[in-house]
Amino acid sequence: MRILAVADFHGHPDAEKKFLSEIGKGYDCAVIIGDLTQFGPPEVVESMLQQTKSAGVPTLAVPGNCDPKQIVEVLEKFGVNLHRRCEKIGNVTFVGLGGSNMTPFNTPFELTEGEIAEELASLTCGVSGKLVLVTHAPPYGTKVDEIKAGTHVGSKSIRSYIETRQPILALCAHVHEGRGIDEIGGTLIVNPGPATQGYAAEIIIPENGKVVANLLQL
């Protein structure tokens, strides 16, 4: 499976345009990892999701902390919602949770660590085959959750889930300067970086062997 991972559009038309140009280049699946808008309105993403649907590429999306919670209804409308859901494409099961752990900025979609742990624990979908975790917030204490000051700002509950469940892949975003690739045990962690800067990532999940990720400049 060849996946296009993108995140952090923040309502920028150029970011949307580059994503829509890339999605038709032979991908089996696209994953949008939150912050489609900059505090809304939810309807701002309808055109992008309609064009994504028209491209015929299976697409999954979670909201980010800068998205109003009502955006979940729009994701549902276009059949791409992965927030608090499990979806299977081929032999890969995707598990998703949007929003972020608490920030100093009082953004629209934040959860406590306890709420994140409870939400992830409630996703008890039967997993046959490969498991991929998709969360807007990154796991704590990794290369992908470190801000410029050197502080780690990711979620400890997401890290605990990864350590316990060991998905083959964890896709995250949120921390723009945390663009990169890391590992927790046998889990490959990928933060594609903000689409506002033309960033994305390509992930290859082979039938056998290790997952491979490449950071892209669109």
FENWO-V246024 format. One record per pair of residues at least 24 apart in sequence whose C-alpha atoms are under 6 Angstrom apart, sorted by the first residue. I is the first residue (numbers start at 1). J is the second residue. Records with the same first field share a line. If there is no record, write none. Layout:
I: J + J
This chain:
1: 28 + 204 + 205
2: 27 + 28 + 203 + 204
3: 27 + 29 + 30 + 202 + 203
4: 30 + 201 + 202
5: 30 + 31 + 200 + 201
6: 32 + 200
7: 32 + 33 + 34 + 194 + 195
8: 34 + 35 + 36 + 194 + 195
9: 35 + 36 + 195 + 196
10: 35 + 36 + 37 + 38
11: 36 + 37 + 38
15: 195 + 196
29: 57 + 58 + 59
30: 59
31: 59 + 60 + 61
32: 61
33: 61 + 62 + 136
34: 62 + 63 + 64 + 136
35: 63 + 64 + 66 + 67
37: 67
38: 66
39: 66 + 67 + 68
40: 67 + 68
42: 71
62: 98
63: 98 + 99
64: 98 + 99 + 136
65: 99 + 100 + 107 + 108 + 109 + 110
66: 107 + 108
68: 108
91: 129
92: 129 + 130 + 131
93: 131
94: 132 + 133
95: 133
96: 133 + 134 + 135
97: 135
98: 135 + 136
100: 137
101: 155
113: 157
117: 157
131: 167 + 168
132: 167 + 169 + 170
133: 170
134: 170 + 171
135: 172
136: 172 + 173 + 174
137: 172 + 173 + 174
138: 172
144: 178 + 179 + 180
145: 175 + 178
146: 178
